[in-house]
């Protein structure tokens, strides 16, 4: 399994047979290393509806006939656009041909802003546990620290945890370090930082603060598991 970071919270998961993207925010992301035409997923997993996570999902899915898997209201929203969707919700899991998806809670918001400024409520935000090829990946989405992360860590043998550190909108570095301790992954990778001035952070300082192993990935860099 190959895990490639593309800035903000965009994660590309490449298995032997499939390409799965989490929150593919490409256009308007100055911290991204690819163009929309380079993104060719079989599946798109969306943690919540904010435009810096779901804003490119419609165009990418239409270009590639991608399946969108998301919490119910967000999936239904994209379903009204004529896209192929699989609605799920927090606490629910499903075994797909390409991997197992289970949604966890996240403490944040979820809405999509249309081009005309209309704000559409898109349900509850979530994190996602993705399992394939004997590996478990946890992408926390946008969230505050919450104590049930202890339970997520106890009940799942997490190989890599992708945690937001930007502060202001999500956990900051201190809370994310606590989250990493509770989740107890083999490796922690920081996400959701430095895209905008308000979430500027030092990812190397964050990784140095961890009790377990951590790694900073620059956009376009990857790890293999």
C-alpha positions in Angstrom: 0.0 0.0 0.0 1.3 3.4 -1.0 0.1 6.5 0.9 0.8 9.9 -0.8 0.1 13.3 0.8 -1.0 16.1 -1.5 -1.3 19.0 0.8 -4.0 20.1 3.3 -5.9 16.9 4.0 -5.7 15.2 0.6 -4.5 11.6 0.8 -4.0 9.2 -2.1 -4.2 5.5 -1.1 -2.8 3.2 -3.8 -3.5 -0.5 -3.3 -2.5 -3.3 -5.7 -5.6 -2.7 -7.9 -7.3 0.6 -6.8 -6.7 4.3 -6.2 -8.6 5.7 -3.3 -8.5 9.4 -2.5 -9.5 11.0 0.8 -10.6 14.7 0.7 -9.1 15.6 -2.7 -8.8 19.4 -2.4 -6.8 20.4 -5.5 -7.9 23.7 -7.1 -7.2 26.7 -4.8 -4.8 24.6 -2.8 -1.5 26.4 -3.1 0.1 23.6 -1.0 -0.8 20.9 -3.5 1.6 19.2 -6.0 -0.9 18.0 -8.6 -3.6 19.3 -11.0 -7.1 18.0 -11.2 -6.4 16.2 -14.4 -3.7 14.1 -12.6 -6.2 12.8 -10.1 -7.8 9.6 -11.3 -9.4 7.8 -8.4 -11.6 4.7 -8.4 -13.1 5.9 -5.1 -13.3 9.2 -3.3 -13.8 9.2 0.5 -15.1 12.5 1.9 -14.9 13.3 5.6 -17.1 16.4 5.5 -18.5 19.0 3.1 -16.2 22.0 3.6 -14.9 23.2 0.2 -11.2 22.7 1.2 -12.1 18.9 1.5 -14.9 18.3 -0.9 -14.8 21.2 -3.3 -13.2 19.3 -6.2 -15.1 16.0 -5.7 -17.8 16.6 -8.3 -15.4 17.4 -11.1 -13.0 14.6 -10.3 -15.8 12.1 -9.9 -17.3 13.1 -13.2 -14.0 12.9 -15.0 -13.2 9.4 -13.8 -16.6 7.9 -13.0 -15.5 7.6 -9.4 -17.6 6.3 -6.5 -18.1 8.8 -3.7 -18.3 7.3 -0.2 -19.3 9.8 2.5 -21.6 10.4 5.5 -25.2 10.2 4.5 -26.2 13.8 3.8 -22.9 14.6 2.0 -23.3 11.5 -0.2 -26.9 12.4 -0.9 -25.8 16.0 -1.9 -23.4 14.6 -4.5 -26.0 12.1 -5.6 -28.3 15.0 -6.7 -25.4 16.0 -9.0 -25.8 12.7 -10.9 -22.8 11.1 -9.3 -22.4 7.5 -8.1 -22.5 7.5 -4.3 -22.5 5.1 -1.3 -24.0 6.8 1.7 -22.8 5.7 5.2 -22.7 7.2 8.6 -20.7 7.5 11.8 -20.2 4.1 13.5 -21.1 2.3 10.3 -18.7 0.1 8.4 -18.9 -1.6 5.0 -16.8 -4.1 3.2 -16.2 -3.0 -0.4 -14.4 -5.0 -3.0 -11.5 -2.5 -2.7 -11.3 -2.2 1.1 -13.3 -1.8 4.4 -14.5 1.7 5.4 -15.7 2.7 8.9 -16.6 6.2 9.8 -15.7 7.6 13.2 -17.0 10.7 14.9 -15.2 14.1 14.4 -15.9 17.3 16.3 -16.2 20.0 13.6 -18.8 21.2 11.1 -19.9 20.2 7.6 -21.4 22.4 4.9 -20.7 23.1 1.2 -20.6 26.6 -0.3 -22.0 26.8 -3.8 -20.5 29.1 -6.4 -23.3 31.6 -5.8 -22.5 31.7 -2.1 -25.4 29.4 -1.0 -24.4 27.3 2.0 -25.7 23.8 1.9 -25.7 21.8 5.2 -24.1 18.4 4.6 -24.6 16.6 7.8 -22.1 15.4 10.4 -18.3 15.5 9.9 -16.4 12.3 10.3 -13.0 10.6 10.4 -12.4 7.4 8.5 -10.8 4.0 9.3 -9.7 2.4 6.0 -8.6 -1.2 6.0 -7.1 -3.0 3.0 -4.2 -5.5 2.3 -3.9 -6.1 6.1 -3.3 -2.5 6.9 -5.4 0.0 8.9 -5.2 3.7 8.0 -6.9 6.4 10.2 -7.7 9.8 8.6 -9.1 11.9 11.3 -10.6 14.5 9.0 -11.1 17.9 10.6 -11.6 17.5 14.4 -10.9 18.6 17.9 -9.3 16.3 20.3 -11.9 13.9 21.9 -11.5 11.2 24.5 -13.0 8.4 22.3 -9.8 8.4 20.4 -8.5 6.2 23.2 -11.2 3.7 22.3 -10.4 3.9 18.6 -6.8 3.2 19.4 -7.6 0.3 21.7 -10.0 -1.4 19.2 -7.9 -0.9 16.1 -4.3 -1.8 15.2 -3.6 1.4 13.4 -0.6 1.4 11.0 -0.7 5.1 10.1 -2.7 8.0 11.6 -3.2 11.2 9.6 -4.0 14.0 12.2 -4.7 17.7 11.7 -2.3 20.1 13.5 -3.3 23.5 12.1 -5.1 24.8 15.2 -7.8 27.5 14.8 -10.2 25.2 12.9 -9.0 21.8 14.3 -6.6 20.4 16.9 -3.4 22.2 17.3 0.0 20.4 17.7 -0.4 19.8 21.5 -3.8 18.2 21.2 -2.8 16.3 18.1 0.2 14.9 20.1 -2.2 13.7 22.7 -4.4 12.2 20.0 -1.4 10.3 18.7 -0.6 8.9 22.1 -4.2 7.7 22.6 -4.5 6.2 19.1 -1.1 4.5 19.4 -0.4 4.1 15.6 2.8 2.8 14.3 3.3 6.1 12.5 1.7 9.6 12.8 1.6 12.0 9.9 0.5 15.6 10.3 -2.0 17.1 7.9 -4.2 20.3 7.6 -1.5 22.9 8.2 0.3 25.7 6.3 -2.4 26.0 3.5 -3.4 29.3 4.9 -1.7 31.8 7.2 -4.2 31.1 10.0 -3.1 27.4 10.2 0.6 27.8 9.9 2.5 25.3 12.0 5.9 23.7 12.3 5.3 20.0 11.4 8.9 19.0 12.3 8.4 20.4 15.8 5.2 18.5 16.1 6.8 15.2 15.1 9.6 15.8 17.5 7.0 16.2 20.3 5.5 12.7 19.7 6.1 9.8 22.1 5.8 7.5 19.1 7.1 7.6 15.6 6.1 10.4 13.3 6.9 11.6 9.8 6.4 14.8 7.9 5.4 14.4 4.3 5.7 17.2 1.9 3.1 17.4 -0.9 3.9 14.6 -3.3 5.9 12.5 -0.8 4.7 9.1 0.1 5.2 6.2 2.5 4.7 2.5 1.8 3.2 0.0 4.1 
